[in-house]
Amino acid sequence: SNGAMGGISRALAVTLLCPITTVKTRMEASGAVGSRFVYRSVPHALTHIVANEGLRALWRGLPAALAANAPFSALHYAFYKQLQSAMAPRIGEGTMLNFASGAGASLLATVLTQPFDVMRTRSMLSLSGADVTRGLMVGIGPRLAKRTLQTAAVWSLYEELWRIWQERADAEA
């Protein structure tokens, strides 16, 4: 199914890009008071992490990242299609349906995967001694705002551009 393929695709991308995500997460934390991460650039961060923590450190948060990202994509797509079917009779086809379905799907998938995203961040920051399972809904507000609006916009644009492309292809045929 498309949802499963979305999840598999996301899992492969997350695995391949985990070193960059680790560096991004640590560089974002570098501005925090007391942060032990100080990197001049992405290449500097990569070489510093490998030299001081070993190559495996670049994938330290991978299990939690996979637990957050692969299900997010699969859930998001499944919820999107279900919401479209459920809401279409009430609000009709079009941009509003796509936006509402995208926002609703993102909200549901984000809430369900939030704990794993927090665990990923904490793992990538190597928070030794910290209980990585405490406060797993921390940051849910900003994450919901960003993801919900972002994916609603993406689905709206995708569906609208697809419609325009189809109309042009039909007109040329």
Disulfide bonds with the S-S distance in Angstrom:
none
